[in-house]
Amino acid sequence: MEDDPETAGDRRQTLQTIQMLREVIDGDPYATVAQRWGLSRSAVDRRIKGLAVQLTQAVGVDGLQESGAAFVKRLRMHRDAILQALEHFDPTQVSSQREARVLKLDEVDLGARRVRSRSTRPLHDLALYYLPFATGLRPLEVARLTVGDYLLEDGSVRRESRVRADVAINGRDRPLFFSHRRLDEALGDYLDERLRAGHGLGAAEHWRGLDPHGPLFLGAEGEVYPITPNGGEGQNRYVCRPLLEIYRKIFRQADIPGLCTQSARLTLMSRMYERGADEDQVGLVLGIADRSAVREQLPRPRPELAKVLEELA
């Protein structure tokens, strides 16, 4: 029995990703591989790391743990083990990226209730929980946000803000909207808690008494979450490991199958599509410049032709 076109396309994409992984562990930079295959660098990066994680889960790679699959240097260090694992890897068992987890609204709410009841820092963690669902921000971008990115000088919420170039992972400024009621409530409660604790204070009469240039989120004792280099010499890549670990903990506490930062971003994409946004608008909000990369993450749903044409005349 022949594969249906969608399954066949998924298999071709997986085989393509396997070849891209081989090229990267042989030393080709992501940018070179992306140009060769006609893809964006971020799409190549995402697909290769996703495949590497699946290899560690389905086959196992000697010396490489799942967490290490996110680092190209470690992939190259384990080149021979990866090539051996690929010999025992069945691409037909790889689920399509289009099956990625999109949460229903009641699931998001359920996760929030669990985080609130289980967290040792419920106000801080609940605000972090809602942020990717409301804005699509990645953890590193969250770590770089300042109080002034969220608040106006009079203390009200900056509804239309910007992901500044020095905040964005790709280094490109993009719009940022704070228009989510539950996020407002959670962040407002957290900032009030910060003020009472005396963490990151500024002038009492402005920005709710907080320093507008200070980070929006601070550690339990008011410390700044450190951002450290994450790449080889000459690579402009960074990571905030404490915040990554906090997000992992929050998602464990939420106890929703498939929940992670990427699923929160996919859920936002789905909601935007439901409200009529196109791929350019979705990509603009999420910081994805290539329309094809947006489609790879979550294709825009196509209505049935019968529905499109119903009562059209």
Phi and psi restraints in degrees (value plus and minus 20) as a CYANA .aco file:
   2 GLU   PHI     -95.8   -55.8
   2 GLU   PSI     130.1   170.1
   3 ASP   PHI     -87.4   -47.4
   3 ASP   PSI     128.5   168.5
   4 ASP   PHI     -91.8   -51.8
   4 ASP   PSI     139.6   179.6
   5 PRO   PHI     -74.5   -34.5
   5 PRO   PSI     -57.1   -17.1
   6 GLU   PHI     -85.8   -45.8
   6 GLU   PSI     -64.8   -24.8
   7 THR   PHI     -85.6   -45.6
   7 THR   PSI     -61.8   -21.8
   8 ALA   PHI     -82.0   -42.0
   8 ALA   PSI     -59.9   -19.9
   9 GLY   PHI     -85.0   -45.0
   9 GLY   PSI     -59.5   -19.5
  10 ASP   PHI     -81.2   -41.2
  10 ASP   PSI     -61.6   -21.6
  11 ARG   PHI     -87.3   -47.3
  11 ARG   PSI     -60.9   -20.9
  12 ARG   PHI     -82.4   -42.4
  12 ARG   PSI     -59.7   -19.7
  13 GLN   PHI     -85.4   -45.4
  13 GLN   PSI     -59.6   -19.6
  14 THR   PHI     -84.8   -44.8
  14 THR   PSI     -63.2   -23.2
  15 LEU   PHI     -83.6   -43.6
  15 LEU   PSI     -56.7   -16.7
  16 GLN   PHI     -83.7   -43.7
  16 GLN   PSI     -63.5   -23.5
  17 THR   PHI     -84.8   -44.8
  17 THR   PSI     -57.2   -17.2
  18 ILE   PHI     -79.7   -39.7
  18 ILE   PSI     -64.2   -24.2
  19 GLN   PHI     -85.6   -45.6
  19 GLN   PSI     -58.5   -18.5
  20 MET   PHI     -84.2   -44.2
  20 MET   PSI     -59.5   -19.5
  21 LEU   PHI     -81.2   -41.2
  21 LEU   PSI     -62.7   -22.7
  22 ARG   PHI     -79.4   -39.4
  22 ARG   PSI     -62.2   -22.2
  23 GLU   PHI     -86.8   -46.8
  23 GLU   PSI     -58.8   -18.8
  24 VAL   PHI     -88.3   -48.3
  24 VAL   PSI     -65.0   -25.0
  25 ILE   PHI     -91.4   -51.4
  25 ILE   PSI     -35.9     4.1
  26 ASP   PHI    -103.5   -63.5
  26 ASP   PSI     -22.9    17.1
  27 GLY   PHI      94.9   134.9
  27 GLY   PSI     -26.2    13.8
  28 ASP   PHI     -91.6   -51.6
  28 ASP   PSI     114.0   154.0
  29 PRO   PHI     -85.2   -45.2
  29 PRO   PSI     135.2   175.2
  30 TYR   PHI     -75.9   -35.9
  30 TYR   PSI     -61.7   -21.7
  31 ALA   PHI     -82.3   -42.3
  31 ALA   PSI     -58.5   -18.5
  32 THR   PHI     -86.7   -46.7
  32 THR   PSI     -64.0   -24.0
  33 VAL   PHI     -83.8   -43.8
  33 VAL   PSI     -61.1   -21.1
  34 ALA   PHI     -80.9   -40.9
  34 ALA   PSI     -64.0   -24.0
  35 GLN   PHI     -84.8   -44.8
  35 GLN   PSI     -59.5   -19.5
  36 ARG   PHI     -83.2   -43.2
  36 ARG   PSI     -57.6   -17.6
  37 TRP   PHI    -118.6   -78.6
  37 TRP   PSI     -18.3    21.7
  38 GLY   PHI      49.7    89.7
  38 GLY   PSI      15.5    55.5
  39 LEU   PHI    -143.1  -103.1
  39 LEU   PSI     147.8   187.8
  40 SER   PHI     -97.9   -57.9
  40 SER   PSI     135.8   175.8
  41 ARG   PHI     -80.7   -40.7
  41 ARG   PSI     -60.0   -20.0
  42 SER   PHI     -85.0   -45.0
  42 SER   PSI     -55.3   -15.3
  43 ALA   PHI     -85.9   -45.9
  43 ALA   PSI     -62.5   -22.5
  44 VAL   PHI     -83.7   -43.7
  44 VAL   PSI     -66.0   -26.0
  45 ASP   PHI     -77.0   -37.0
  45 ASP   PSI     -67.8   -27.8
  46 ARG   PHI     -85.1   -45.1
  46 ARG   PSI     -64.0   -24.0
  47 ARG   PHI     -89.0   -49.0
  47 ARG   PSI     -60.7   -20.7
  48 ILE   PHI     -86.3   -46.3
  48 ILE   PSI     -64.3   -24.3
  49 LYS   PHI     -86.5   -46.5
  49 LYS   PSI     -57.9   -17.9
  50 GLY   PHI     -82.2   -42.2
  50 GLY   PSI     -62.6   -22.6
  51 LEU   PHI     -85.5   -45.5
  51 LEU   PSI     -60.4   -20.4
  52 ALA   PHI     -81.9   -41.9
  52 ALA   PSI     -60.4   -20.4
  53 VAL   PHI     -82.8   -42.8
  53 VAL   PSI     -63.5   -23.5
  54 GLN   PHI     -83.5   -43.5
  54 GLN   PSI     -55.3   -15.3
  55 LEU   PHI     -82.5   -42.5
  55 LEU   PSI     -64.5   -24.5
  56 THR   PHI     -85.7   -45.7
  56 THR   PSI     -51.7   -11.7
  57 GLN   PHI    -100.4   -60.4
  57 GLN   PSI     -63.7   -23.7
  58 ALA   PHI    -105.6   -65.6
  58 ALA   PSI     -55.2   -15.2
  59 VAL   PHI    -137.7   -97.7
  59 VAL   PSI     -63.6   -23.6
  60 GLY   PHI      75.9   115.9
  60 GLY   PSI     114.5   154.5
  61 VAL   PHI    -141.4  -101.4
  61 VAL   PSI      96.6   136.6
  62 ASP   PHI     -74.5   -34.5
  62 ASP   PSI     103.7   143.7
  63 GLY   PHI      64.3   104.3
  63 GLY   PSI     -25.6    14.4
  64 LEU   PHI    -137.5   -97.5
  64 LEU   PSI     100.7   140.7
  65 GLN   PHI    -110.7   -70.7
  65 GLN   PSI     143.0   183.0
  66 GLU   PHI     -75.7   -35.7
  66 GLU   PSI     -60.6   -20.6
  67 SER   PHI     -84.6   -44.6
  67 SER   PSI     -48.5    -8.5
  68 GLY   PHI     -97.3   -57.3
  68 GLY   PSI     -33.7     6.3
  69 ALA   PHI     -87.9   -47.9
  69 ALA   PSI     -32.7     7.3
  70 ALA   PHI    -104.3   -64.3
  70 ALA   PSI     -22.0    18.0
  71 PHE   PHI    -139.0   -99.0
  71 PHE   PSI      99.1   139.1
  72 VAL   PHI     -82.0   -42.0
  72 VAL   PSI     -53.4   -13.4
  73 LYS   PHI     -81.5   -41.5
  73 LYS   PSI     -60.7   -20.7
  74 ARG   PHI     -91.8   -51.8
  74 ARG   PSI     -54.7   -14.7
  75 LEU   PHI     -80.7   -40.7
  75 LEU   PSI     -63.4   -23.4
  76 ARG   PHI     -89.4   -49.4
  76 ARG   PSI     -53.1   -13.1
  77 MET   PHI     -83.0   -43.0
  77 MET   PSI     -50.0   -10.0
  78 HIS   PHI    -128.7   -88.7
  78 HIS   PSI      12.1    52.1
  79 ARG   PHI     -73.1   -33.1
  79 ARG   PSI     -71.3   -31.3
  80 ASP   PHI     -83.4   -43.4
  80 ASP   PSI     -59.8   -19.8
  81 ALA   PHI     -87.2   -47.2
  81 ALA   PSI     -55.8   -15.8
  82 ILE   PHI     -87.1   -47.1
  82 ILE   PSI     -63.9   -23.9
  83 LEU   PHI     -81.8   -41.8
  83 LEU   PSI     -58.0   -18.0
  84 GLN   PHI     -87.0   -47.0
  84 GLN   PSI     -61.0   -21.0
  85 ALA   PHI     -84.6   -44.6
  85 ALA   PSI     -56.3   -16.3
  86 LEU   PHI     -82.2   -42.2
  86 LEU   PSI     -49.8    -9.8
  87 GLU   PHI     -85.4   -45.4
  87 GLU   PSI     -43.1    -3.1
  88 HIS   PHI    -129.5   -89.5
  88 HIS   PSI      -6.7    33.3
  89 PHE   PHI    -118.1   -78.1
  89 PHE   PSI     109.2   149.2
  90 ASP   PHI    -121.1   -81.1
  90 ASP   PSI      84.1   124.1
  91 PRO   PHI     -81.0   -41.0
  91 PRO   PSI     -42.8    -2.8
  92 THR   PHI     -89.5   -49.5
  92 THR   PSI     -36.6     3.4
  93 GLN   PHI    -112.2   -72.2
  93 GLN   PSI     -19.3    20.7
  94 VAL   PHI    -103.2   -63.2
  94 VAL   PSI     103.8   143.8
  95 SER   PHI     -92.9   -52.9
  95 SER   PSI     128.9   168.9
  96 SER   PHI     -85.6   -45.6
  96 SER   PSI     124.0   164.0
  97 GLN   PHI     -82.2   -42.2
  97 GLN   PSI     -42.2    -2.2
  98 ARG   PHI     -94.9   -54.9
  98 ARG   PSI     -26.1    13.9
  99 GLU   PHI    -113.2   -73.2
  99 GLU   PSI      -8.3    31.7
 100 ALA   PHI     -77.3   -37.3
 100 ALA   PSI     132.3   172.3
 101 ARG   PHI     -95.7   -55.7
 101 ARG   PSI      97.7   137.7
 102 VAL   PHI    -129.4   -89.4
 102 VAL   PSI     103.2   143.2
 103 LEU   PHI    -106.1   -66.1
 103 LEU   PSI     127.0   167.0
 104 LYS   PHI    -100.0   -60.0
 104 LYS   PSI     138.2   178.2
 105 LEU   PHI     -80.8   -40.8
 105 LEU   PSI     -57.3   -17.3
 106 ASP   PHI     -89.4   -49.4
 106 ASP   PSI     -47.7    -7.7
 107 GLU   PHI     -89.6   -49.6
 107 GLU   PSI     -61.6   -21.6
 108 VAL   PHI     -80.2   -40.2
 108 VAL   PSI     -63.8   -23.8
 109 ASP   PHI     -85.4   -45.4
 109 ASP   PSI     -60.1   -20.1
 110 LEU   PHI     -82.8   -42.8
 110 LEU   PSI     -64.2   -24.2
 111 GLY   PHI     -80.0   -40.0
 111 GLY   PSI     -59.9   -19.9
 112 ALA   PHI     -83.1   -43.1
 112 ALA   PSI     -62.5   -22.5
 113 ARG   PHI     -82.8   -42.8
 113 ARG   PSI     -58.8   -18.8
 114 ARG   PHI     -88.0   -48.0
 114 ARG   PSI     -61.6   -21.6
 115 VAL   PHI     -81.1   -41.1
 115 VAL   PSI     -65.9   -25.9
 116 ARG   PHI     -78.7   -38.7
 116 ARG   PSI     -59.3   -19.3
 117 SER   PHI    -103.8   -63.8
 117 SER   PSI     -42.6    -2.6
 118 ARG   PHI    -125.1   -85.1
 118 ARG   PSI     -39.5     0.5
 119 SER   PHI     -98.0   -58.0
 119 SER   PSI     128.1   168.1
 120 THR   PHI    -103.2   -63.2
 120 THR   PSI     -34.6     5.4
 121 ARG   PHI    -150.2  -110.2
 121 ARG   PSI      49.0    89.0
 122 PRO   PHI     -81.2   -41.2
 122 PRO   PSI     -57.1   -17.1
 123 LEU   PHI     -90.1   -50.1
 123 LEU   PSI     -66.0   -26.0
 124 HIS   PHI     -80.3   -40.3
 124 HIS   PSI     -69.3   -29.3
 125 ASP   PHI     -92.4   -52.4
 125 ASP   PSI     -53.6   -13.6
 126 LEU   PHI     -87.7   -47.7
 126 LEU   PSI     -58.6   -18.6
 127 ALA   PHI     -84.5   -44.5
 127 ALA   PSI     -62.5   -22.5
 128 LEU   PHI     -82.7   -42.7
 128 LEU   PSI     -58.7   -18.7
 129 TYR   PHI     -80.2   -40.2
 129 TYR   PSI     -66.0   -26.0
 130 TYR   PHI     -94.9   -54.9
 130 TYR   PSI     -45.0    -5.0
 131 LEU   PHI     -78.2   -38.2
 131 LEU   PSI     -70.0   -30.0
 132 PRO   PHI     -87.3   -47.3
 132 PRO   PSI     -49.8    -9.8
 133 PHE   PHI     -86.6   -46.6
 133 PHE   PSI     -53.4   -13.4
 134 ALA   PHI    -109.8   -69.8
 134 ALA   PSI     -48.5    -8.5
 135 THR   PHI    -146.0  -106.0
 135 THR   PSI     -40.8    -0.8
 136 GLY   PHI      58.6    98.6
 136 GLY   PSI     -10.6    29.4
 137 LEU   PHI     -86.4   -46.4
 137 LEU   PSI     125.6   165.6
 138 ARG   PHI    -108.7   -68.7
 138 ARG   PSI     140.0   180.0
 139 PRO   PHI     -74.4   -34.4
 139 PRO   PSI     -61.8   -21.8
 140 LEU   PHI     -83.9   -43.9
 140 LEU   PSI     -59.1   -19.1
 141 GLU   PHI     -86.5   -46.5
 141 GLU   PSI     -57.1   -17.1
 142 VAL   PHI     -81.5   -41.5
 142 VAL   PSI     -63.3   -23.3
 143 ALA   PHI     -82.5   -42.5
 143 ALA   PSI     -48.6    -8.6
 144 ARG   PHI    -108.4   -68.4
 144 ARG   PSI     -31.7     8.3
 145 LEU   PHI     -82.3   -42.3
 145 LEU   PSI     124.4   164.4
 146 THR   PHI    -130.7   -90.7
 146 THR   PSI     146.0   186.0
 147 VAL   PHI     -77.6   -37.6
 147 VAL   PSI     -59.5   -19.5
 148 GLY   PHI     -88.9   -48.9
 148 GLY   PSI     -39.6     0.4
 149 ASP   PHI     -90.5   -50.5
 149 ASP   PSI     -46.8    -6.8
 150 TYR   PHI    -121.3   -81.3
 150 TYR   PSI     -53.7   -13.7
 151 LEU   PHI    -132.8   -92.8
 151 LEU   PSI     127.8   167.8
 152 LEU   PHI    -104.4   -64.4
 152 LEU   PSI     147.3   187.3
 153 GLU   PHI     -79.6   -39.6
 153 GLU   PSI     -51.7   -11.7
 154 ASP   PHI    -100.4   -60.4
 154 ASP   PSI     -18.0    22.0
 155 GLY   PHI      73.4   113.4
 155 GLY   PSI     -25.9    14.1
 156 SER   PHI    -100.2   -60.2
 156 SER   PSI     143.9   183.9
 157 VAL   PHI     -94.6   -54.6
 157 VAL   PSI     114.3   154.3
 158 ARG   PHI     -99.5   -59.5
 158 ARG   PSI      71.5   111.5
 159 ARG   PHI     -80.9   -40.9
 159 ARG   PSI     -61.5   -21.5
 160 GLU   PHI    -133.9   -93.9
 160 GLU   PSI      82.3   122.3
 161 SER   PHI    -133.2   -93.2
 161 SER   PSI    -184.9  -144.9
 162 ARG   PHI    -157.6  -117.6
 162 ARG   PSI     122.5   162.5
 163 VAL   PHI    -104.4   -64.4
 163 VAL   PSI      79.2   119.2
 164 ARG   PHI     -81.8   -41.8
 164 ARG   PSI     137.9   177.9
 165 ALA   PHI     -78.2   -38.2
 165 ALA   PSI     -55.4   -15.4
 166 ASP   PHI    -101.3   -61.3
 166 ASP   PSI     -22.3    17.7
 167 VAL   PHI    -119.9   -79.9
 167 VAL   PSI     -60.1   -20.1
 168 ALA   PHI     -86.5   -46.5
 168 ALA   PSI     119.5   159.5
 169 ILE   PHI     -80.9   -40.9
 169 ILE   PSI     -59.0   -19.0
 170 ASN   PHI    -106.8   -66.8
 170 ASN   PSI     -17.1    22.9
 171 GLY   PHI      53.7    93.7
 171 GLY   PSI      -5.8    34.2
 172 ARG   PHI    -136.7   -96.7
 172 ARG   PSI     107.5   147.5
 173 ASP   PHI     -79.7   -39.7
 173 ASP   PSI     120.7   160.7
 174 ARG   PHI    -170.9  -130.9
 174 ARG   PSI     143.0   183.0
 175 PRO   PHI     -90.4   -50.4
 175 PRO   PSI     130.3   170.3
 176 LEU   PHI    -157.9  -117.9
 176 LEU   PSI     103.0   143.0
 177 PHE   PHI    -133.9   -93.9
 177 PHE   PSI     107.7   147.7
 178 PHE   PHI    -127.6   -87.6
 178 PHE   PSI      70.5   110.5
 179 SER   PHI    -159.0  -119.0
 179 SER   PSI      20.4    60.4
 180 HIS   PHI    -140.6  -100.6
 180 HIS   PSI      94.5   134.5
 181 ARG   PHI     -78.8   -38.8
 181 ARG   PSI     -66.9   -26.9
 182 ARG   PHI     -87.2   -47.2
 182 ARG   PSI     -54.6   -14.6
 183 LEU   PHI     -85.1   -45.1
 183 LEU   PSI     -62.8   -22.8
 184 ASP   PHI     -77.7   -37.7
 184 ASP   PSI     -65.3   -25.3
 185 GLU   PHI     -83.6   -43.6
 185 GLU   PSI     -66.3   -26.3
 186 ALA   PHI     -86.0   -46.0
 186 ALA   PSI     -65.3   -25.3
 187 LEU   PHI     -88.2   -48.2
 187 LEU   PSI     -57.9   -17.9
 188 GLY   PHI     -80.8   -40.8
 188 GLY   PSI     -64.8   -24.8
 189 ASP   PHI     -84.3   -44.3
 189 ASP   PSI     -60.1   -20.1
 190 TYR   PHI     -85.9   -45.9
 190 TYR   PSI     -63.2   -23.2
 191 LEU   PHI     -86.3   -46.3
 191 LEU   PSI     -54.5   -14.5
 192 ASP   PHI     -82.8   -42.8
 192 ASP   PSI     -60.3   -20.3
 193 GLU   PHI     -83.3   -43.3
 193 GLU   PSI     -63.0   -23.0
 194 ARG   PHI     -79.6   -39.6
 194 ARG   PSI     -63.3   -23.3
 195 LEU   PHI     -81.8   -41.8
 195 LEU   PSI     -64.5   -24.5
 196 ARG   PHI     -83.0   -43.0
 196 ARG   PSI     -55.1   -15.1
 197 ALA   PHI    -101.2   -61.2
 197 ALA   PSI     -31.4     8.6
 198 GLY   PHI      57.0    97.0
 198 GLY   PSI       9.0    49.0
 199 HIS   PHI    -117.9   -77.9
 199 HIS   PSI     100.2   140.2
 200 GLY   PHI      47.1    87.1
 200 GLY   PSI      26.8    66.8
 201 LEU   PHI     -99.5   -59.5
 201 LEU   PSI     133.7   173.7
 202 GLY   PHI    -153.2  -113.2
 202 GLY   PSI    -170.6  -130.6
 203 ALA   PHI     -88.0   -48.0
 203 ALA   PSI     112.8   152.8
 204 ALA   PHI     -80.6   -40.6
 204 ALA   PSI     -50.7   -10.7
 205 GLU   PHI    -110.5   -70.5
 205 GLU   PSI     -20.4    19.6
 206 HIS   PHI    -150.4  -110.4
 206 HIS   PSI     132.3   172.3
 207 TRP   PHI      28.7    68.7
 207 TRP   PSI      21.7    61.7
 208 ARG   PHI      36.1    76.1
 208 ARG   PSI       8.5    48.5
 209 GLY   PHI      62.0   102.0
 209 GLY   PSI     -11.1    28.9
 210 LEU   PHI    -128.9   -88.9
 210 LEU   PSI     138.1   178.1
 211 ASP   PHI     -92.8   -52.8
 211 ASP   PSI      96.0   136.0
 212 PRO   PHI     -86.4   -46.4
 212 PRO   PSI     -41.0    -1.0
 213 HIS   PHI    -111.4   -71.4
 213 HIS   PSI     -27.2    12.8
 214 GLY   PHI    -102.1   -62.1
 214 GLY   PSI     141.7   181.7
 215 PRO   PHI     -79.7   -39.7
 215 PRO   PSI     127.1   167.1
 216 LEU   PHI     -88.6   -48.6
 216 LEU   PSI     -54.5   -14.5
 217 PHE   PHI    -138.3   -98.3
 217 PHE   PSI     114.9   154.9
 218 LEU   PHI    -146.3  -106.3
 218 LEU   PSI     141.9   181.9
 219 GLY   PHI     -89.8   -49.8
 219 GLY   PSI     156.5   196.5
 220 ALA   PHI     -80.4   -40.4
 220 ALA   PSI     -49.6    -9.6
 221 GLU   PHI    -121.7   -81.7
 221 GLU   PSI      -6.8    33.2
 222 GLY   PHI      67.6   107.6
 222 GLY   PSI     -10.6    29.4
 223 GLU   PHI     -99.9   -59.9
 223 GLU   PSI     132.7   172.7
 224 VAL   PHI     -99.4   -59.4
 224 VAL   PSI     116.2   156.2
 225 TYR   PHI     -91.6   -51.6
 225 TYR   PSI     102.3   142.3
 226 PRO   PHI     -92.2   -52.2
 226 PRO   PSI     120.0   160.0
 227 ILE   PHI    -132.3   -92.3
 227 ILE   PSI     104.7   144.7
 228 THR   PHI    -144.0  -104.0
 228 THR   PSI     135.9   175.9
 229 PRO   PHI     -80.7   -40.7
 229 PRO   PSI     126.6   166.6
 230 ASN   PHI    -162.2  -122.2
 230 ASN   PSI      53.1    93.1
 231 GLY   PHI     149.0   189.0
 231 GLY   PSI     156.2   196.2
 232 GLY   PHI     -96.6   -56.6
 232 GLY   PSI     158.9   198.9
 233 GLU   PHI     -80.3   -40.3
 233 GLU   PSI     112.0   152.0
 234 GLY   PHI      67.3   107.3
 234 GLY   PSI     -25.9    14.1
 235 GLN   PHI    -113.2   -73.2
 235 GLN   PSI     109.5   149.5
 236 ASN   PHI    -114.0   -74.0
 236 ASN   PSI      47.3    87.3
 237 ARG   PHI    -148.0  -108.0
 237 ARG   PSI     119.4   159.4
 238 TYR   PHI    -157.2  -117.2
 238 TYR   PSI     144.8   184.8
 239 VAL   PHI    -169.1  -129.1
 239 VAL   PSI     127.9   167.9
 240 CYS   PHI    -132.5   -92.5
 240 CYS   PSI      69.8   109.8
 241 ARG   PHI     -83.9   -43.9
 241 ARG   PSI     -59.9   -19.9
 242 PRO   PHI     -80.0   -40.0
 242 PRO   PSI     -60.7   -20.7
 243 LEU   PHI     -91.7   -51.7
 243 LEU   PSI     -54.3   -14.3
 244 LEU   PHI     -80.0   -40.0
 244 LEU   PSI     -63.6   -23.6
 245 GLU   PHI     -87.5   -47.5
 245 GLU   PSI     -56.9   -16.9
 246 ILE   PHI     -82.7   -42.7
 246 ILE   PSI     -62.5   -22.5
 247 TYR   PHI     -83.0   -43.0
 247 TYR   PSI     -60.4   -20.4
 248 ARG   PHI     -80.3   -40.3
 248 ARG   PSI     -61.9   -21.9
 249 LYS   PHI     -85.3   -45.3
 249 LYS   PSI     -64.0   -24.0
 250 ILE   PHI     -79.8   -39.8
 250 ILE   PSI     -64.2   -24.2
 251 PHE   PHI     -89.3   -49.3
 251 PHE   PSI     -51.7   -11.7
 252 ARG   PHI     -85.2   -45.2
 252 ARG   PSI     -62.0   -22.0
 253 GLN   PHI     -85.9   -45.9
 253 GLN   PSI     -55.4   -15.4
 254 ALA   PHI     -85.3   -45.3
 254 ALA   PSI     -51.6   -11.6
 255 ASP   PHI      35.5    75.5
 255 ASP   PSI      26.3    66.3
 256 ILE   PHI    -131.2   -91.2
 256 ILE   PSI     101.2   141.2
 257 PRO   PHI     -74.0   -34.0
 257 PRO   PSI     111.0   151.0
 258 GLY   PHI      61.3   101.3
 258 GLY   PSI     -17.4    22.6
 259 LEU   PHI     -97.2   -57.2
 259 LEU   PSI     107.2   147.2
 260 CYS   PHI    -178.3  -138.3
 260 CYS   PSI     158.3   198.3
 261 THR   PHI     -79.4   -39.4
 261 THR   PSI     -60.7   -20.7
 262 GLN   PHI     -85.2   -45.2
 262 GLN   PSI     -58.6   -18.6
 263 SER   PHI     -86.8   -46.8
 263 SER   PSI     -52.2   -12.2
 264 ALA   PHI     -84.7   -44.7
 264 ALA   PSI     -61.6   -21.6
 265 ARG   PHI     -84.8   -44.8
 265 ARG   PSI     -60.4   -20.4
 266 LEU   PHI     -85.2   -45.2
 266 LEU   PSI     -56.8   -16.8
 267 THR   PHI     -84.2   -44.2
 267 THR   PSI     -61.4   -21.4
 268 LEU   PHI     -82.9   -42.9
 268 LEU   PSI     -63.3   -23.3
 269 MET   PHI     -77.2   -37.2
 269 MET   PSI     -65.9   -25.9
 270 SER   PHI     -80.8   -40.8
 270 SER   PSI     -63.1   -23.1
 271 ARG   PHI     -84.7   -44.7
 271 ARG   PSI     -58.2   -18.2
 272 MET   PHI     -85.7   -45.7
 272 MET   PSI     -62.0   -22.0
 273 TYR   PHI     -79.9   -39.9
 273 TYR   PSI     -62.4   -22.4
 274 GLU   PHI     -80.0   -40.0
 274 GLU   PSI     -48.9    -8.9
 275 ARG   PHI    -114.3   -74.3
 275 ARG   PSI     -10.8    29.2
 276 GLY   PHI      76.2   116.2
 276 GLY   PSI     -15.3    24.7
 277 ALA   PHI     -86.4   -46.4
 277 ALA   PSI     128.3   168.3
 278 ASP   PHI    -119.9   -79.9
 278 ASP   PSI     159.7   199.7
 279 GLU   PHI     -86.0   -46.0
 279 GLU   PSI     -52.9   -12.9
 280 ASP   PHI     -85.1   -45.1
 280 ASP   PSI     -61.3   -21.3
 281 GLN   PHI     -88.3   -48.3
 281 GLN   PSI     -61.6   -21.6
 282 VAL   PHI     -81.9   -41.9
 282 VAL   PSI     -66.4   -26.4
 283 GLY   PHI     -82.6   -42.6
 283 GLY   PSI     -57.2   -17.2
 284 LEU   PHI     -82.7   -42.7
 284 LEU   PSI     -65.3   -25.3
 285 VAL   PHI     -87.6   -47.6
 285 VAL   PSI     -59.5   -19.5
 286 LEU   PHI    -109.8   -69.8
 286 LEU   PSI     -23.1    16.9
 287 GLY   PHI      56.3    96.3
 287 GLY   PSI      15.3    55.3
 288 ILE   PHI    -137.4   -97.4
 288 ILE   PSI      90.1   130.1
 289 ALA   PHI     -98.1   -58.1
 289 ALA   PSI     -47.6    -7.6
 290 ASP   PHI    -114.5   -74.5
 290 ASP   PSI     102.4   142.4
 291 ARG   PHI     -77.9   -37.9
 291 ARG   PSI     -57.4   -17.4
 292 SER   PHI     -85.3   -45.3
 292 SER   PSI     -53.1   -13.1
 293 ALA   PHI     -89.0   -49.0
 293 ALA   PSI     -54.9   -14.9
 294 VAL   PHI     -83.4   -43.4
 294 VAL   PSI     -65.2   -25.2
 295 ARG   PHI     -84.2   -44.2
 295 ARG   PSI     -55.0   -15.0
 296 GLU   PHI     -83.3   -43.3
 296 GLU   PSI     -58.3   -18.3
 297 GLN   PHI     -93.2   -53.2
 297 GLN   PSI     -64.9   -24.9
 298 LEU   PHI    -179.3  -139.3
 298 LEU   PSI      81.9   121.9
 299 PRO   PHI     -81.5   -41.5
 299 PRO   PSI     126.0   166.0
 300 ARG   PHI     -88.0   -48.0
 300 ARG   PSI     108.5   148.5
 301 PRO   PHI     -83.6   -43.6
 301 PRO   PSI     120.4   160.4
 302 ARG   PHI    -125.1   -85.1
 302 ARG   PSI     106.9   146.9
 303 PRO   PHI     -93.1   -53.1
 303 PRO   PSI     136.9   176.9
 304 GLU   PHI     -86.7   -46.7
 304 GLU   PSI     122.0   162.0
 305 LEU   PHI     -79.2   -39.2
 305 LEU   PSI     -56.4   -16.4
 306 ALA   PHI     -80.8   -40.8
 306 ALA   PSI     -58.1   -18.1
 307 LYS   PHI     -89.7   -49.7
 307 LYS   PSI     -58.3   -18.3
 308 VAL   PHI     -83.8   -43.8
 308 VAL   PSI     -59.0   -19.0
 309 LEU   PHI    -112.4   -72.4
 309 LEU   PSI     -27.4    12.6
 310 GLU   PHI     -83.7   -43.7
 310 GLU   PSI     107.9   147.9
 311 GLU   PHI      36.2    76.2
 311 GLU   PSI      11.1    51.1
 312 LEU   PHI     -95.7   -55.7
 312 LEU   PSI     -52.5   -12.5
